[in-house]
């Protein structure tokens, strides 16, 4: 009973603290910004609740259509609250086994989800209508992952979690993590370059919106929170699939075409219409490098395995890398109403499938060649022994 009570209490605390932070920022912005008599405090509170739910990837129904596109950076706040609450739960309960973790994290996640569902039900209005059931599922799942990660990390039970993963999957996951990190690094580099090139246009957009001090701060916050979306989109571009920008708009190495777009400073990083040119060629190197990283890491973890085992697990690492990127694409895509921007972002399953093929094939070839030449360290030892033998003569 004490375990369940502590878990429920910390789950509620994580939800309330996160919601309170959003409320303070929103109410403060409403109080400082000029507003008419129609902008009541109740509307500001509903807006804060909607933003908090949206940060958990909960869709909102607007009069113009569903809002499902979330700036990925907004998710950092609730995830940090859940992770910190999970660590605190580990300090209180001192779990010794994974069974203790499961018994603690389930009521923690359910409590968080119930509070989110209540917030969704109470904050609904004629203009913004979050779905209580969707709020419960999305927030409880996120709390299960983030809170569980914090609990396991603080309790020092990571080795027990790793022992549950079959060796064939563990080695493939390590390679997949290396490949995904390589892809995202390329995406981040391309995004930084495009943001630097489009910075004058971004400043012009910011000036065209003409926000006041508080509005400018909110716009700047949303712009920064949207940068992770751009990184994932650039990564999807590097796979050759690209991403969509509403009806009739697409950005891919085959060409860039836009429809009407909103005035939003981060969109200045988008390439001009037409053929991307050199940018496309440079970006398409990313899957090759990711495949090499995946295959090389898998080969290093299997120094005594057969070539069939190395190649198979490297290919599996490529498939898992594609699945990871597909999940990120799903998180960073969505819709803004039901008009021109009804489809924004990469198509997750297409990006995942193409990435799995590209990275998996290159990883398998790299692992096979590395195994053949013993790149994991054997060839270096043989070469050193040969040099020493020649010197002794």
HELIX and SHEET records of a PDB file:
HELIX    1   1 UNK A    2  UNK A   32  1                                  31    
HELIX    2   2 UNK A   41  UNK A   54  1                                  14    
HELIX    3   3 UNK A   72  UNK A   74  5                                   3    
HELIX    4   4 UNK A   75  UNK A   93  1                                  19    
HELIX    5   5 UNK A   98  UNK A  122  1                                  25    
HELIX    6   6 UNK A  132  UNK A  155  1                                  24    
HELIX    7   7 UNK A  158  UNK A  164  1                                   7    
HELIX    8   8 UNK A  167  UNK A  197  1                                  31    
HELIX    9   9 UNK A  199  UNK A  209  1                                  11    
HELIX   10  10 UNK A  213  UNK A  238  1                                  26    
HELIX   11  11 UNK A  265  UNK A  269  5                                   5    
HELIX   12  12 UNK A  278  UNK A  283  1                                   6    
HELIX   13  13 UNK A  285  UNK A  301  1                                  17    
HELIX   14  14 UNK A  307  UNK A  331  1                                  25    
HELIX   15  15 UNK A  348  UNK A  373  1                                  26    
HELIX   16  16 UNK A  378  UNK A  392  1                                  15    
SHEET    1   A 3 UNK A  65  UNK A  67  0                                        
SHEET    2   A 3 UNK A  60  UNK A  62 -1                                        
SHEET    3   A 3 UNK A 128  UNK A 130 -1                                        
SHEET    1   B 4 UNK A 255  UNK A 257  0                                        
SHEET    2   B 4 UNK A 250  UNK A 252 -1                                        
SHEET    3   B 4 UNK A 243  UNK A 245 -1                                        
SHEET    4   B 4 UNK A 344  UNK A 345 -1                                        
END                                                                             
